[in-house]
Amino acid sequence: MSALNTDLYQLTMAAGYFAAGKSDELATFEITVRRMPDHRNFLIAAGLQQAVEYLYNLKFRPEEVRYLETLPQFANAPRHFFEFLLQMRFTGDLSAVPEGTAIFPNEPLAIVRAPLFEAQIVETYLLTTFAFQTLIASKAARCVLAARGRPVVEFGSRRAHGPEAGILAGRAAYLAGCSGTSNAEAGMRFGIPVFGTAAHSWTMAFASEEESFRALQQLLGDSTVFLVDTYDTIEGTRIAARLGRPMWGVRLDSGDLVELSRKVRRILDDAGLSDAKIFVTNDLNEQKVAEMLDAGAPIDAFGIGTQLATSFDAPALSAVYKMVELSRGGGVHYTAKFSDEKKTLPGAKQIYRFADHDMVTLADECGCDFAGAEPLLRPVIHKGELVEPLPTLLQSRATAAAAIAALPAGLRSLEDAPPYRVDVSARLIELAQNVRNNLQPVRS
């Protein structure tokens, strides 16, 4: 995995740390989300698996170092900086909340503690993998809640922001409760169930709609889903009904899905195909799904593409990677930002989850002071080595399902709810104030 997959300023800062003799100072950074995206009441943490794989495989190849040597920004970098890059590996620690955990703004998803040089370089990759998958998992959770127990399949690869984004969107969506994905590589790589039969082009490639349906049925058998709206949805359904079994069901991809689903259900039932399912697509999102079900539409499953794989209504997450501690000269220097709207809290942290609220504390605060609460941040990597095997995707999926079910009903609603209560411990507040006071000049 290329260590060049980072922002240039991470590398120029690393060179500067190296030249200043600071590269071995031990830094602690944390990844948090500053604010909740619009129309979100909770987030589902995702991306840890890819973060671990990245840290485990982090290295510079000789050709990458030679490229850096050509850049004017490194004209004054010490020669041994480039030699050091060739030997660099991640030797630090990573703590994180388990994938599938429900989280809220200003709670650390992950904490990196490593030599300053290493901790700086990994910022860009860690931010993007945690932020993107958390964003998609959180959107998927809303879609699954809206479907009220009906399957939701992630269908967005063709509209995702790049091929790898499509694969990881499938993973994040499955983690958060989707039944599967249309992306075949995501299925192979992560063991996710894959779904899909044929597009409108299949129907148009044959002399008649019936001929195309027969050919599909011969190929797929019991897995056949007839896409019935290429020409006329009702007539397409009648053709599918005449052909009968084997079939899983039909797919509707255009028009008034509520009214069409009722007519299609009647045609299938009258043909003795009451077990045939109605699967709908067509630029769906959680609101449209809920509205169709509220209208009593006899729909059995949903395919959600663009709106899910891009988190269309909230396509970015305000995740940040900020230094909170720096060990040097045998002591710990606590760091924080105090600028308006971008304040951070100093010190490595822990999150304790009570039945009705969370408490963000300093990592070294005694757990006995928070009896009955669950500590959420757990060690993942220690001194460059995995502490224990990561949960499987199925286990993380179960974690997400339990976490969502445990949320207050208001947070599981598609409507905006009052923010979940997240408190800050008295010791952490005191430390932040002390750091701020030490930064202010003494006035006479």
N, C-alpha and C positions, 0 to 999 in steps of 0.2 A: 504494500500500500504506500503510495507516494507521500513522502513528507512535504513535498511541494504543494500539496493540496491545502494551502493556507494563504492568508493575506500576506502581502509583502512586508507590511509593517511588523508582523510577528517575527519575521526573520531579521529585519534590521534592528529591532529591539534586542533580539537574541545576540546579534553580533555586538551590539553596544554593551550588553551585560557582560559578555565575554571579555571585551576590551577593558571594561572597568573593574574586572575581577569580581563581579557579582554573580556569575553564572551558577555557583554552587550554593548560594543562599537559598534556604528552603522557603518556598512560597506556598500559600494556601489560597486557592481560587474557588469560588462557588458559582454555579449556574442557577439563576433564578429567573422567574418571569415577573416583569414589573407590574403588569396589569392584565386583567382578563380580556380576551378578545370580545368583540361585540357579540351579544346573544349567546354567551357561554356562562354557565353557572359553576362549572368545575372543569378541570383538566385531567386527562389520563396520561400518566408518565409512560413514555416509550422511547426506544432508541438505545437502551443500555447495551444490548447485545452487540450492535455495530460499534459503539464506543469502545467496548472492551477489545474487539477484534482490531480496531485501529491502533489502540495503544500497544497491543501485543506485537503488532507487525510494523511499528513505526521505525523507519530508517531512511536515510538518504542514499540513493544510488550514485555511483561515480559521475555519471552523465548529468545528474541533477546538480551536483556540487560544481561541476565545470560550468554549467549554465549560470549559477549564482556568481561565479567569479567574473563573468563578463558584464555584470550589471554595474552601472556607475555608482549605485547606492552602497556598494561594497568595496569601492576603490581604496578606502582607508582601513578596511577590516584587517586584523592581524592574520598573517598567513596560517598560523596554527588553528584559527577559527575554522577554516575549511577542512583541515585535517580532523578536527574534533567532530565536525558534522558526519564524517564517514563512519565514526565509531559510535555515534549517539544512539541510544535506545531509551525507552521509557523505564525509569527506575523508581518511580514514585508510587503514591497511594491513590486509590479512587474509592470513594464512598458514594452511595447513591440510594435513592428509594427504589424498591423493586418495580420492574415494569408492571403496569396495570394498577399502580397506586393512584388514587385520586389526590390531586394536589391543587394548591391555590397560590395566588400571587405572593411574592416575597418569601416563599418557602424554597429552600435549596433542593433542586432535583438531584444534583450531584456536587461533590466536593473533590477537588484535585489538590494533592499535597505532594510537591515534587521540587527538585532543583529549579530555580527560577527560569533558567534557560529552557528546560523541558516544558514546564508548566505554561510558558508563554506561547511556544510554538503550537501547542495542541488546541488552543482556544477556538480557532475557526472551525475545525472539523467537529469538535465536540458540540459546539453551539448548533451547527446545522443539523447534526444527526439527532440530537435530543429535541430541538425545537420542531423540526419538520415532522418527525413521527408522533410527537406529543400532540401537535396541532391536528394531524389527520386522525389519530386515535380518538381525540376529543370530539371531532365532528362525527366520526363513525358511531360513537356512543349515543349521540343524540338521534342519529338515524335509526339505530336499533331500538331505542326507547320509543320512537314515534311509530315503529312497526308493530308494537304490542305483541311480541312473540312470533311474528311472521318472519321468515328468513329475509335477510338483506344481503345482497351480493355486491361486492365492490367491482365496478365496471369501468374504472376511469383511466386505464393505462394510456389510451390513445390521446387523452387530453391532459395528462400529467406534464409537469414541467421538466421533461427529460425522461429517458428510458429507466434510469436507476430510480428516479423519483416514483415512477409507476410501480416498480417492484416493491419498494419500501412502503408505498401507500397501501399496497395489498397486505403487507405484513401488519402494519399498524391497524388497519381496519379489522383484520381478523382478530388481532389481540383484543380489540375493544368490543368484539361481539358479532361482527359480520360473519355470515355463514361460509364465506369463501371469496374468491377473486376470479376475475377473468384472465389474469396474467399467468401464463404457463410457467415462466421462470420463477415467479414467486411461489408457485405450487411446488416446483421441484426443490428449490433452495430451502424453503421453510416448512414443507410438508402441509401446505394449506390446501384444502379442497378447491378444485377449479371447476368453473362452470362456463357454458357457452355452447351454442349449436351452430347457427348460420346467420348471415346478414341478409339484407335485402338483395345484395348482388347475387346471392345464391338463387333466389327465386327468379331474378331477371335473366339468369344464365340459361334457363330452360325454356322450352317452347310454350309451356303452360305452367300455371301455379300448381296444378295437381301433379304434374310430372315431377316438379321440384320437390314437392312434399313426399311423394313416393320414394324418390331417390334418397332423401334425408332419412326417412323411416327405415329403409333397408340398411343404411349405414349405422344409425344410432340406436335402433330398437327402442327399448324401454326408456332411454334417455332422450328421446326425441322431443324437442320443443318447437312447434310450428310457429314461425313468425308470420302472422296472418294479415298484416296491414300494408303489404307492399302495394296492392291495388285497391281493394275494398275489404275492410276488416270483417264485415258480416259475411260476405261471400267466402272470404278466406277461411273463416271459422267453419262454415258449412262444409267446405271441402275437407278440412281436417276431421270434422265429425264423421263424414262418410267413410274416410279411410279408417277411422277407429284406431284400435290398439294394434301394435304397441306404441305408446306415447306417454310422456310425462305430463305434457300440457301444451298450452299456447302462450305466445308472447304478444302483448300489445305495446306499440311504440309510438303512437300518435293519436291525436283526436281527444275527444272528451272521454278520458279513461274511466270515469265513474259510470257514465251511461253505457259506454261500450262494454264494460266488464259485466254489467247486468244482462245485456243482450247475449253476450258470448256465453255466460253461465247457463242461460236458458237453453241455448242451442246445444251445448255439451250435455246438459242434464237430459234433454229430450232424446238425445242419441244414446242414452245409457252410459254416458261417460262422466258420472258424478264424481269420480275420483281424479279426473283430469284437472290439473292446476292452471290457474291464470297468473301469469308472471308479467309484470308491467315495468317498462322503462320509459324514457323520454324526459331527460333533463330534470330528474326528480331531486328533491331535497327533503329534509325532515318535515318542513311545514306542509308540503304537498302530500306527503305520505299521510300525515295526521288528518289533513282535510278530507282525503279520499276515504279513510276509514271512518271518520266522523259521519260521512255521508252514507255509510253502509255499503260501500262498494265491495263486492265479493272477490276480493283480490287475495291471492295466497302468498305471493312473494314479490320482492322488489329488487330491481337492479339499479344502483345509483352510481353514476360515473363522474362527470365533470365536477359536480357540486361537492363530491366527497373527496376525490383524489387531489383536488386543489384547495380544499376548504374554502370554497368560492366566496362565501360571504365574509370571511375573516382569513385572508390568505397569508398572513404573517403573524408570528408570535413574538412578543417583545421580550425575548430571552436575552440575558446578559451574562457575561463571564467577568467577575470582578474579584480583585485581590482583597482578602480580608485579614491576612496575617503574613508577616515576613520574619523569618528567624535569622538573626545575624548577630555576630559578636557574643554568642552564648545567651542572648535574650530574644524575646518575642516582641516585634513591633506590630501593633495593630493598625490596620488601614481601613479607611472608609471614604466614600464620597459624600459631600454635604451640599452639592449644588441643587438648586430648585428642581423638583420633579424627578431627580435622578439619585436620590439619597440611597445609600447602602448602610448596612450594619456591619461593624467589625467583628472579627473573631470567627473561628470554625464553629459550626453550629450542629444542633440536633433538632429534630421535630418530634414532639410528643402528641399523639392523637388520643384525645379523650372521646367520650361518647358523643359530645355535642360541640366540640371545638378543638382547635389545635393550639399548641404552645411552641413557639420557636425559642430555643434556649442556646446558651453556649454549650459546646460539645462536652466540656468537663464538668458541667453542673450535675450533681448527684441525681441519678435516676430515682432514688428513693423519695425524692421530693415531689415526684410526679406519679405517685402510686395509682395504679389502675389505667395508666396511659401506655400506649404502644409507641416505642421509638421507631421512627420510619427510616432513617438513614442507616444503612448497613455497610460494613466494609466489603469491598468487591476485589480490589487489587491491593496488595501490600508489597512494597519494595519490588514492584514490577512483576509480581507473581499473583496468579488468581488465588483468592482465599479459599474458594470452594466452587464447584461447578455451578454455572448459572442455571436458573430454572429453564425448562423447556418452554417453547412458545405456548403449548397447551396449558402448562402450569401458569404462565403469565396471563393467559386468557381467562383462566379460572380466578386469578387474583383480581382482574379487572371486573369480572362479573360480580364478585363478592363486594368489591369496593363500591360499585355503582348501586347495588342493592342496599347497601348500608347508608347511603346518603339520605338526608332529609328529603321528603317528597317534593318540597318546593324546588330543590336544586335539580331534581330529575325531570321537572317540567320543562317544556320548550319555551315557556315564558320566562322573562327576566325575573330573577329572584333576588332578595337581599343577599349581600355577600356573606359567605360562610365566615364564622368567627375565627380569626387567627390572632392570638395574643402573643406578646413578646415578654420574656421573663424580665424581672426587675434587674437582675445582674447584667443582662444584655443591654438594657436601656442605660444603666449606669456606665457601662463600658463605653457605649457610643458617646455619651455626654463627656466623659473624661477625654476621649480621643479628640472630640471637637474642641474642648477647652484648651488642650495642648497645642492645637493648631492656631488658636487665636493669639495675636500679639498682646503682650502686657501693656496696659495703658496707665500712664502716670496721672 
